[in-house]
């Protein structure tokens, strides 16, 4: 619309509503795996370049993959060994 958005603290203008991203159905490693396109704007808006992202429920490691691509560090925590192995494979490029 013609209306402009100005943040009260001078921060960046955020997307207004929906993030359009292809679902991971059919090729997901984890049952609730998020598309990288959903995670990317969250990291860009919440973590400065060179910053650290914490994902205490890492699942398939999408947050780590996106953080690495965007020049951020990531601390990923995952209790299940099979998902931990999948994360290592994704980050090494084996499952990308």
C-alpha angles and dihedrals in degrees: 000000000000092000116104127215122224118183115226093228097043093251126144122292108256128213111276103229134322128041107211112215136153111254122243093230111139097019105044122125094203127042093239098034113157123219114252088236090066095048097045100070090044091057093042092053099039107035127051121226108282091020128128126251120203120209109177092181100043099169105172095357100251092144091053093048092050094043091053092049091050095049097255128125120235136205108205123190121191126165099198116082094211091057091043088057091047090052091052090049092049093049092048090051097249094119103026 
